[in-house]
Amino acid sequence: MTRFLILMAEADHFARWDAADDATQVQVFADLRAFTAAVRTRGRFLSGEALVHPKDARTLRPDGQGRRLTEGPYAETVEQLGGFYLVGLPDLTSATEVASLLPLDYTIEIRECLDVGVPDE
């Protein structure tokens, strides 16, 4: 089983979510449940989380002598990372197929995780 990180982002995600009507929010949650069910059918659901607003992020940036702390996200962009899933699936094709079930307004990035030899606790 291969691990994949599935990132979900959209332009102005947090403002759009706050402005979404009840029907839109219900549909988003239905899409997320469909995704989770599809992952469990094909592999393992390992983790998933929604993220707080990027304004509350803290980033450590290299400054030539160490790192400096800055407020806000890693990248300045209109697209905001809203959440992620960590899943175990047979291959990239399966990961892409289940990721297509996520809400249509989100940009989805699927990344295979490298095994760097960190032991499980």
trRosetta pair geometry for C-beta under 8 A, 3 or more apart (Angstrom, degrees):
i j d omega theta_ij theta_ji phi_ij phi_ji
1 43 5.8 135 -143 -149 116 109
1 44 6.4 46 179 12 155 113
1 88 4.2 39 154 170 125 109
1 89 6.8 116 -160 43 85 7
1 90 6.6 -63 -118 -85 60 45
2 88 6.9 158 76 -153 31 63
2 89 6.3 -37 65 72 82 59
2 90 6.9 46 19 163 95 15
2 91 6.4 75 25 -95 135 34
2 92 7.7 -41 93 -49 151 61
2 95 7.9 -76 92 -41 110 127
2 112 6.1 -36 168 -139 121 105
2 113 7.8 161 172 44 74 80
3 46 6.8 3 -131 -10 103 160
3 86 6.5 -1 -169 -176 105 91
3 87 7.2 157 -150 84 57 38
3 88 5.4 -34 -92 -95 65 72
3 112 7.2 107 84 -164 58 60
3 113 4.0 -31 98 41 108 126
4 86 7.5 171 84 -151 44 48
4 87 5.4 -18 59 64 91 88
4 88 7.8 157 15 -97 75 24
4 89 6.0 -22 9 30 123 108
4 92 7.4 135 -94 -108 134 59
4 95 4.3 68 -4 -121 176 146
4 110 5.7 -7 -178 -169 124 89
4 111 6.6 148 -160 75 70 39
4 112 5.7 -45 -102 -100 75 49
4 113 6.6 -153 -92 -9 19 87
5 84 6.2 -14 -172 -172 90 121
5 85 7.5 159 -157 82 45 50
5 86 5.7 -18 -102 -101 68 74
5 110 7.6 157 81 -156 50 41
5 111 4.7 -15 59 63 97 97
5 112 8.0 163 18 -110 76 2
5 113 5.8 99 -24 -64 95 96
6 84 6.4 151 80 -161 54 66
6 85 4.5 -5 56 56 107 97
6 86 7.8 -170 20 -77 75 28
6 87 6.5 16 -5 8 117 114
6 95 6.8 -165 -72 -174 111 101
6 99 5.3 -160 -138 -103 132 113
6 102 7.6 179 155 -44 129 147
6 108 6.4 -14 -171 -167 94 100
6 109 7.3 162 -155 82 45 49
6 110 5.4 -8 -106 -105 78 72
6 111 7.9 -177 -77 24 35 67
7 81 6.1 -50 -171 -134 109 106
7 84 5.2 -23 -103 -105 60 94
7 108 7.1 150 78 -157 55 47
7 109 4.3 -6 54 56 107 100
7 110 7.9 -154 23 -68 72 31
7 111 7.3 29 -7 3 106 108
8 81 7.3 107 76 -157 49 61
8 82 5.3 -56 103 60 97 97
8 83 5.2 0 51 63 115 78
8 84 6.8 -169 13 -83 80 41
8 85 7.9 56 -21 -5 108 90
8 102 6.0 -138 -103 176 123 148
8 103 7.7 73 -158 44 132 96
8 106 4.4 -18 -163 -173 94 143
8 107 7.5 142 -159 71 45 49
8 108 6.0 -14 -102 -102 66 71
9 13 6.6 -101 -160 -52 53 135
9 79 4.6 61 150 168 122 106
9 80 6.1 180 -151 83 89 30
9 81 4.8 -46 -89 -92 103 49
9 82 6.3 156 -107 2 42 82
9 106 6.4 119 57 -162 27 82
9 107 4.9 -29 73 61 85 99
9 109 7.4 18 11 -3 109 105
10 13 4.6 116 61 -85 86 87
10 16 6.6 -62 108 41 126 153
10 79 6.4 -134 141 -139 8 80
10 80 7.1 -25 64 51 52 74
10 82 6.7 1 20 -18 88 129
10 105 5.2 32 -121 136 148 90
10 106 4.9 -87 -52 -108 106 52
10 107 6.1 154 -86 4 54 79
11 16 7.6 88 91 -33 64 136
11 78 4.8 3 -138 136 88 108
11 79 5.5 -52 -80 -86 54 62
11 80 7.7 86 -148 7 17 79
12 15 4.5 -43 173 47 103 114
12 16 5.3 111 108 -28 89 97
12 78 6.3 -34 -40 -179 74 86
12 80 6.8 65 -109 3 11 117
13 16 5.9 -67 -148 39 23 110
13 17 6.2 21 160 -20 65 108
13 79 7.6 55 -30 -166 103 51
13 80 4.1 -124 22 70 111 108
13 81 7.7 -101 10 71 158 9
13 82 4.4 -143 177 -67 152 114
13 106 8.0 46 -109 -108 113 85
14 17 5.7 -49 -143 34 31 111
14 18 6.4 31 157 -17 63 106
14 53 5.0 54 -107 -111 163 91
14 54 7.6 -142 -15 7 136 83
14 80 6.1 -49 -11 98 91 161
14 82 7.4 173 -61 -106 69 95
15 18 5.8 -55 -147 38 31 111
15 19 6.2 18 157 -9 65 113
16 19 5.9 -67 -146 46 28 103
16 20 6.3 48 151 -49 65 97
16 105 7.4 -155 150 149 154 149
17 20 5.5 -36 -148 2 33 120
17 25 7.6 84 -158 -98 75 96
17 82 7.5 134 -44 -132 138 133
20 24 4.0 -121 -170 90 105 130
20 25 5.2 128 115 -53 124 84
20 28 7.5 11 170 -16 164 135
21 24 5.2 97 55 9 69 102
21 25 7.2 -138 99 -2 36 91
22 25 5.8 -60 -148 40 32 109
22 26 6.1 35 155 -22 68 107
23 26 5.7 -52 -147 35 30 113
23 27 6.4 31 154 -19 63 105
24 27 5.8 -55 -151 35 31 111
24 28 6.5 34 151 -22 65 103
25 28 5.6 -48 -148 32 34 113
25 29 6.6 30 155 -14 65 104
26 29 6.0 -59 -152 39 30 107
26 30 6.4 33 150 -22 65 107
27 30 5.4 -53 -147 35 34 114
27 31 6.4 36 154 -20 66 103
27 103 7.4 101 122 -114 90 102
28 31 5.7 -54 -152 35 31 112
28 32 6.5 30 151 -18 65 105
28 103 4.9 -8 -124 -78 78 138
29 32 5.5 -50 -145 36 36 113
29 33 6.4 37 154 -19 66 103
30 33 5.8 -54 -149 37 31 111
30 34 6.4 34 151 -21 64 105
31 34 5.6 -52 -147 35 32 113
31 35 6.4 37 152 -21 64 104
31 101 6.2 173 -167 153 77 71
31 102 5.9 87 150 -157 114 29
31 103 4.7 131 82 -67 159 65
31 104 7.9 -129 -118 -17 157 66
32 35 5.6 -50 -150 34 33 115
32 36 6.4 33 153 -18 64 105
32 102 7.0 40 -91 -127 58 72
32 103 7.4 -15 -49 -31 79 95
33 36 5.7 -53 -146 37 33 112
33 37 6.3 34 155 -19 66 106
34 37 5.8 -54 -147 38 30 111
34 38 6.3 30 154 -19 64 108
34 101 4.8 -135 112 177 106 127
35 38 5.8 -60 -150 36 28 110
35 39 6.5 29 154 -20 65 104
35 85 7.5 -142 140 -47 127 165
35 98 5.9 101 -153 168 71 88
35 99 7.3 46 -137 -110 116 30
35 101 4.4 174 -81 92 73 113
35 102 5.3 39 -77 -72 145 70
36 39 5.8 -52 -149 33 31 111
36 40 6.4 28 155 -16 64 107
36 45 5.9 34 -153 -104 80 147
36 48 7.5 -102 -95 9 105 159
37 40 5.8 -57 -148 39 31 110
37 41 6.4 34 152 -23 65 106
38 41 5.6 -52 -148 32 33 114
38 42 6.4 7 161 1 66 113
38 97 7.6 -137 165 119 135 90
38 98 4.3 174 113 -124 122 98
38 101 5.6 142 8 -2 150 159
39 42 6.3 -76 -148 50 27 94
39 43 6.0 -58 -176 60 67 89
39 44 7.4 -34 155 96 96 17
39 45 4.8 96 109 -76 127 87
39 85 7.4 -133 -72 165 161 142
39 87 4.9 -101 -147 -135 130 134
39 89 6.8 -90 -141 -73 78 109
39 98 5.2 102 -69 -174 71 158
40 43 7.6 -92 -113 68 16 46
40 44 7.5 38 -114 -126 53 27
40 45 5.4 -30 -70 -18 83 112
42 89 5.7 22 119 -133 112 97
42 90 6.9 -97 168 1 97 99
42 94 5.2 -180 162 -166 144 125
42 98 6.5 -139 35 -55 141 129
43 87 6.2 91 91 165 126 96
43 88 4.8 -154 162 100 116 66
43 89 3.9 -133 -14 -98 159 53
43 90 6.3 -150 -78 -23 115 66
43 94 6.8 108 -26 137 124 142
44 87 6.7 161 86 -167 57 62
44 88 3.7 11 52 51 104 114
44 89 7.8 -146 34 -59 61 50
45 48 7.1 -44 -174 -16 101 114
45 85 7.5 -62 -147 -166 83 111
45 87 5.9 -32 -114 -115 46 85
45 88 8.0 -105 -36 27 13 79
46 85 8.0 117 54 171 79 71
46 86 4.3 -69 81 109 116 93
46 87 5.8 -175 13 -101 93 24
46 88 5.7 95 -44 -20 114 92
47 85 7.0 165 92 -158 53 48
47 86 4.2 19 51 43 94 110
48 83 6.9 44 179 164 84 114
48 84 6.6 -153 -138 101 61 50
48 85 4.1 -9 -100 -107 104 75
48 86 6.9 -158 -66 21 57 63
49 83 5.9 -156 101 -148 47 91
49 84 6.3 6 52 52 77 78
50 82 6.5 -32 -148 158 79 77
50 83 4.3 -48 -110 -88 47 123
51 81 6.0 24 39 115 154 89
51 82 6.1 -176 41 -179 96 25
51 83 5.5 -171 -4 -84 82 53
51 84 7.5 52 -39 -3 112 87
52 56 4.8 -47 125 67 126 137
52 57 7.6 170 82 -59 95 70
53 56 5.2 88 70 5 80 102
53 80 8.0 -23 -149 -173 56 145
54 57 5.1 -32 -158 0 53 121
54 72 6.1 34 150 -159 91 68
54 73 4.0 -36 -157 -41 114 116
54 80 5.4 -122 -26 -139 126 109
54 81 7.4 105 -78 42 106 79
55 71 7.5 15 -173 157 57 103
55 72 6.3 -23 -123 -103 40 75
57 71 7.5 124 82 -176 59 51
57 72 5.7 25 69 173 97 19
57 73 4.7 67 57 -82 154 56
57 74 7.6 -78 146 -23 147 63
58 69 6.0 -13 -174 -164 108 100
58 70 7.3 155 -160 79 59 42
58 71 6.3 -39 -106 -112 67 48
58 72 7.9 62 -101 28 30 29
59 69 7.4 143 77 -156 44 51
59 70 5.0 -22 65 64 94 93
59 71 7.8 96 21 -172 83 3
59 72 6.5 -39 2 82 115 59
59 73 6.6 68 -50 163 127 19
59 74 5.3 155 -116 -88 133 53
60 67 4.2 26 177 163 98 140
60 68 7.4 159 -153 74 58 28
60 69 5.9 -29 -98 -96 67 62
60 70 7.9 164 -92 20 20 74
61 67 6.2 146 69 -156 30 82
61 68 5.7 -26 63 60 87 80
61 70 5.7 18 -1 1 120 120
62 66 7.6 -161 -140 117 60 23
62 67 5.7 -53 -93 -98 42 74
63 66 6.5 -8 49 66 95 59
63 67 6.4 126 4 -133 90 23
63 68 4.6 55 -36 -12 140 107
72 76 7.6 23 144 -87 136 80
73 76 7.4 149 72 -79 96 41
73 77 7.9 -76 92 32 136 84
73 80 7.5 -160 -47 -132 161 78
73 81 7.3 150 -139 24 138 105
77 80 7.6 178 89 -67 87 50
79 107 6.2 -25 -142 30 138 137
81 84 7.4 1 180 -50 111 96
82 106 7.1 -99 36 -118 129 117
86 113 7.5 36 -144 -46 100 143
87 95 6.8 157 80 -117 124 92
87 98 7.4 -128 146 87 172 147
89 94 4.3 -161 167 103 123 122
89 95 4.9 165 61 -65 146 78
89 98 7.0 -153 -95 13 150 136
90 94 5.1 88 48 -2 87 150
91 94 5.3 102 56 9 66 99
91 95 7.2 -127 107 -2 38 92
92 95 5.4 -55 -145 40 37 114
92 96 6.1 39 155 -21 69 105
92 110 6.9 125 -151 127 83 130
92 112 6.7 -61 -82 -60 99 112
93 96 5.8 -55 -148 36 28 111
93 97 6.4 30 154 -21 63 106
94 97 5.7 -54 -147 34 32 113
94 98 6.5 20 160 -9 66 105
95 98 6.4 -59 -147 41 28 100
95 99 6.0 29 156 -21 64 113
95 110 5.1 135 135 -162 119 135
95 112 8.0 -169 5 -79 167 74
96 99 5.7 -57 -142 39 28 113
96 100 6.7 39 155 -32 61 100
96 110 6.0 -120 -81 12 67 168
97 100 5.9 -50 -160 18 30 114
98 101 5.8 -43 -171 16 48 116
99 102 5.8 -27 -171 0 55 116
99 108 4.9 147 170 164 116 148
99 110 5.5 -107 -42 -71 164 120
100 108 7.8 -144 -80 44 39 160
102 106 5.6 -61 133 60 115 134
102 108 5.7 128 58 -84 140 131
103 106 5.0 86 77 -4 90 107
